[in-house]
Amino acid sequence: MKGSHILSTGSAVPNISIDNVSLSKTLNTSDEWISTRTGIKQRRILGKSQSITDLAAEASNKALSNGLLQATDIDLIILATSSQHDLFGSASKLQAIIGAKNAIAFDITAACSGFVIALATATQFIETGTYKNVLVVGADILSRWVDWSDRRTCILFGDGAGAAIVQTDTGNKNDILSFQLNTNGLASNHLSIPYRKNYSNTGSIHYSSGRYSYLTMNGKEVYKFAVSQVPESIKKCLEKADICTKDISWLLLHQANQRILETVALKLGIPSHKIISNIQYYGNTSAASIPLALDEAFQSGHICNGDIIVIAGFGAGLTWGTTIIKWNVIE
Ligand code: UT7
């Protein structure tokens, strides 16, 4: 088996920023409620002339340039998203925009766990020797799928993209130390963008057509699920990698709610200064939140080579998963 490591990262957010005070002018909410219940202060929203692939391409190009690679060096693109511009997938459009003509490309739809699942998928192709350079992207624009008059959901989400290049390690050293993935489809109704059918018939032909509704979430249930299942998943993953909690340099969770980040850290005995958090600036960017925070933490000099990072995603599905990586990127 070959070893895999993260070569470089990149990220992108839209320019338009909406803070809590602006939201409270049109919605029955307040900066105080949003800040204390979630930690979010503002979120970025994609302009109407832009698409998710523009954002994903910007993050990908930064990761390529940081990794000193050309787009044509990429063998595989995995785009984790649940807000693609085309139901058939957006990865091929991304391939075309960045000019990665030698890459095959596909989407993974697993909401806020998407990046962790995509990273685990990428390592399979690398470890078996099938591909050498894999571009893994997490991108979501849930601002287009929330009901902006529903204060329970719209205040939470923002748009963004993050990318990582996963590469075969020439020394066969493996920096993706372990992963652990889970799904509980029985609870899928707690967080969903449901399809609503309309039944029609023309003569003897009965058919159904419909459209997607706005995002719906049972916040309390998802909160309880996150703070109970994520610590268990992390514990299992640490055990697999034979790593003690004290050896963890950073805890990087999906940026859903600052209270979730702190509760999970507390349950695991990880001190709060090891939590990576940028939720106040971007809100919940779904599949983008982990690679966006990872890239920012590295670019700002927090993460250093040799650090052990515990990464966990959780959300719709319900899905959740952890991966533990040793940081070893191009500096
Ligand atoms: O990315 C996928 C993963 N997602 C998550 O992990 C989200 C998990 N859930 C959460 O983070 C929290 O449940 C929320 C932040 C969504 C909600 O916080 P909460 O502390 O669970 O609040 P709640 O839903 O119990 O609502 C408490 C009160 C309610 O009023 P009543 O019924 O007590 O009178 C809500 O109507 O707060 C009210 N409320 C609001 N008030 C002002 C709900 N949303 C708002 C709002 N502004 N935006």
Residues whose N, C-alpha, C, O or C-beta is under 5 A from the ligand:
A	BS01	UT7	N28 T29 S30 W33 R37 T38 C112 R151 R152 I155 G219 K220 V222 Y223 A226 A256 N257 N284 F314 G315 A316
